[in-house]
Amino acid sequence: MILRLVNLSLLVLFPVAWTAPLLRAGLLPFFGGSEITVLSGLAELWQVDPALAALVALFALFAPYAKTLSLMGVQFGWLTARAMPVVKVMGRLAMADIFLIALYILAAKGVGVGYVETAWGLWLFTGCVLTSLAVTYLTPLRN
């Protein structure tokens, strides 16, 4: 029951994490000295490299959410335990670090021109990803 509630909470917390400030950048040519969120980072990345932005969106937004929904299906009995390997593969695809690496590539282009510091959204986003991993491995297999 608790795992179900935690998993359901991720359906709300992931979108909050996408809009929460991950980084604060100042005096960089990108981002205009403002707070950077997952969504604003994707928007900036889209202007520089749309293909990479689409790939990052797939791995940082859609895969984690699809994994959470699939795991919910297993937890509530809508999907059988045979779906768990697929859920785990989606979890592997949901590599948030790909987004962070792409974001750091953009930030690195401005090295020597400004600064980057972490914000609370980075902790929230990281917590969501780690919680999602934990819930997946702690969910008992039935059926």
Buried (B, 14 or more C-beta within 10 A) or exposed (E): EEBBEBBBBBEEBBBEBBEBBBBBBBEBEBBEEBBBBBBBBBEBBBEEBEEBBEBBBBBBBEBBBBBBBBBBBBBEEEBEBEBBEBBBEBBEBBBBEBBBEBBEEBBEEBEEEBBBEEBEBBEBBBEBBEBBBEBBEEBEEEE
